[in-house]
Amino acid sequence: MANSKHPAPQGILKGKVALITGGASGIGQATAVLFSKEGASLVLLDLNKAHGESVAATIRENGGKALFIGGDASRTKDCERAVAKTQREFGRLDILYNCAGIIRRASVVETTEVEWDRVMAVNVKSIFLLSKFAIPIMTQSGGGVIINISSGWGLVGGKKAAAYCASKGAVIQLTKALALDHAEQGIRVNCICPGDTDTPMLRSEAAQLGEPISSFLKEGAERPLRRLGRPEDIAQAALFLASEAASFITGTSLVVDGGGTAG
């Protein structure tokens, strides 16, 4: 009899290889764990070596296949190295999940040029670079899936988050462009637009704004479903887009925000 606390994986990603940026924490970590349970082999790219190694080790201890690569997803050499090592270790790349992201809570007047460039580099340039190197590898295997993380603030504006809103709007348009350019190669490209999700990044926003974490999180939960998102909520959306259940979906933005942008 299957253990009710640890049900046997359905294995809908069995035999697939996924490269996840930002896989050391938050949404990236939750997705890595879920993808592994569903049979995928994982490569995690993140700047946080200690956390990334720990996530990969935990996946292996639970019978999965995972390796960690320390690196910056906004740097060309690190992205090229990550894709090359994925192919070298697993022989293919089926799923690229561009999950790495940062936020600067400030208006354009308050944002420095360095801060603007860094937000754009991590949130947008990283997708360009990883896709640039991943697409030829996916094409060799007859296709693949690219999933990008945008935000509800890529669809609607938000106060004191100018660089972040601009970057996430760019992710949506880049997703559409990639989907159009590479459909003939059997590559589907979609993005997810999360609402406020309880991650280390969300909690860092409270510090940036000088607000108590408890009141900040309470405000974030004021949406139709009356709660914050969980990393696992976003991971489930990514699993759907990565699976054959979404085989006729490309170029779209899946909003997962508890109804926050509904009206």
N, C-alpha and C positions, 0 to 999 in steps of 0.2 A: 504494500500500500504506500502511495506517495506521501511524503511528509507534507502536511498542510501548510507548514510554515515556509517550506522551500519546495514549491511545486516544480516538477520536471519542466525544463525549458521546451517551448514549442519548436525552437530551432528554425525560425523563419529566415534567419540570416546565416544558416549553416553553410560553411564553405566560403563565405564572403570575408574580405579583408577591408577594414575601415581605418582611416587615418583621422584622428580627432585633435584639433588644436584647442588649447585651453582645457585639456583633459585632466588637469591636476585638481580641479575643484568645481563646485557649483554644477551648472548644467552640463558641462563637458564630462565631469566625473560621473554624474548620474547616467548619462547616455552611454559612456564606456561600459559601466556595469551592466546596463540593460542589454546593450548589443552583445556583450559577451555571453550573457545568459541565453540569448537567442542564437548562439552558435558562431558569431563573428570572431575573427582574430583582430586584435587591436594594436594600433601604434598611436601613442600619445605624445604630442608635441606641446611643451609648455616651458616657461621660464623657471617655474618653481620645481627645482630638482627633487627636493625632499618629498614634497607632496606627490609629485608625479611618479616617482619610484615606488612610493607606498601604494598608490592606486594600482599600478601595474602588478606589484607583488601580490596584492590582495586578490586580483583577478586570477593570477596563476595559482594561488593557494586554493582557490575554489574551482580549479579544473579548467580554467580558460587559458587562452594564449594572448599574451600582451607584452609589449616592450615599451619603454619610455625613452624619448629623445629630448634632451635638454636643448632648448633653442628659442629664438625669437621669431615668431611667425611673420613679422614685418621685415625680416632680413632675407635677402635673396639667397645667400649661401645656406642659411639654416633651412629654408623651405626646400631648396633643391636637394639638400642632404637628407631631409626627412622622407621625401618621396623616393629617392634612390635607395635608402635603407629599407623602406617598406617593400619595394620590389625585390631587393636582394634577399630579404629574410623570408618573405611569403610568396614571392613569384608573381604577384599581381596587386592591383588596387581597385576595389569595387566601389567604395564609399568614401568620399571626402566630406567631413563635417567641419566647416569653418565656424568654430564656436568661440575662439579667443576674442576678448573684447575688454575695453576700458571705458570709463566715463569721467568727464570733468564737468562738475556742476557749476557753470558760470555763464554769464552773458558774453557776447562778443567783446564788449568793452573790458570785461574782467579777465578774459582769456588771453594768455600770451601766445605769441606765434609758435613757440616751442610746444606748448600744450596742444594747440590746434593741430600741428603737424603730427604729434604723437598719437592723438585720437584717430586721425585719418589713417595713419600708418597701420595701427593695430586693427582697426575696425574695417577698413576697406582695402588697403594695399595688400594686406595678408591674403585676402580672398583672391585678388588678382594673381599674386605670386604662386600660391598653392595650386590654383586652378591651372595656371600656365604650365606647371611641371606635371600635374596629375593627369590632365586630359590626354596627352600622348600615351601614357601608360594604360589608361582606361580604354582607349581606342584599340590598343593591341589585343585586348580581351573581348572586344565586341561591344563595349559600352560600360556605363557605370552611373553613379548617382552623386551629385554634389548638393549638399544642404548648407545653406548659409543662415547665420543668426542675424536678423535685423531687430526690430523692436516696434512696439506700438507707437513709439515716438518717431518711427520712420514713416508713419502714416499721418499722424497728427502732431502738432507742435507741443513743446513742453517748455516751461519757464526755467531759466538758468541752466540750460543744457544745449547751447547753440552748436558746439562742435559735435556733440553726440547725436543730436537730431539730424544734422547735416550728413553725418557719416552713415546713419542708419537708413536715411532716405536713399543715399547712394547705393547701399547694399541691395535694396529692392530693385533699382534700375539695372545694376550690374547683374543681378540674378536673371532678369528678363533677357538681357543681351546675351548672356552665356547660354541660356536655354535656346534661343533662336539660332545662335551660331553653331551649336554642337548637337542638335537633335538628330541630324543625319548620321552622326557617329554613335547613336544609341545612348547618348548621355542625357539624363534628366537633371534639371537644375531647379531647385525650389528654395524658398527661404521661410523661416519661422519668425513671427513677430510676437514675442512674449510680452505680457504685461509685467507689472512688478512681481518679481520672483525672489523668494528668500534665499539669497546667495551672499557670499562675502562682498561682491561688488555692490549689491543693493545696500548693505549695511555701511559700506564706505561712503555712500552718498550722504547719509545722516551726518557723518563726521565732517564732510566737505561743507555742508550747509550749516553746521553748528547746531543741529537739532538732536534732542534725545532720541536714541534708537527706538525706544518703545512707542513714542508718539509718531515717529516717522513710519514705522511698520504698520501702526494702526491706521494711519491715513492711507497707506498703500493698499490696505485691505478694503477700502470703501469703494467697492464695485458691485455689480449685480449679484455675483456669487458669494460676496461677503467674506472673502479670504484672499490672502496672498497666494501667488502661484508657488508650487514646489518644483525643484529641479526635475523631479520625476515626471511631472506633468509635461514639461517640455521634451523630456527624453522620449515619452510615449509618442508625441507628435513626430519626432525625428525618426522613430522606428517605423511609423506608418509611411513616411515619405521615402524611407530607405527600402521598403519592402515591395513585393510584387503587387500588393494591394493598391499601390499608387502608380502602377505601370503606365497609366494614361494621363498622368499629372506632371506638367513641367511649366516653368515660367510663372509660377503662382506664389502668393504670399499667404501662409497659413497663420491666422491670428489666434493666439492662445493666451487670452488675457482676462478670463473670467467675466467677459462682457464690458470691459473698461472702455473700449472704443465704439460700443454699440450705439451710443446716443448721448 
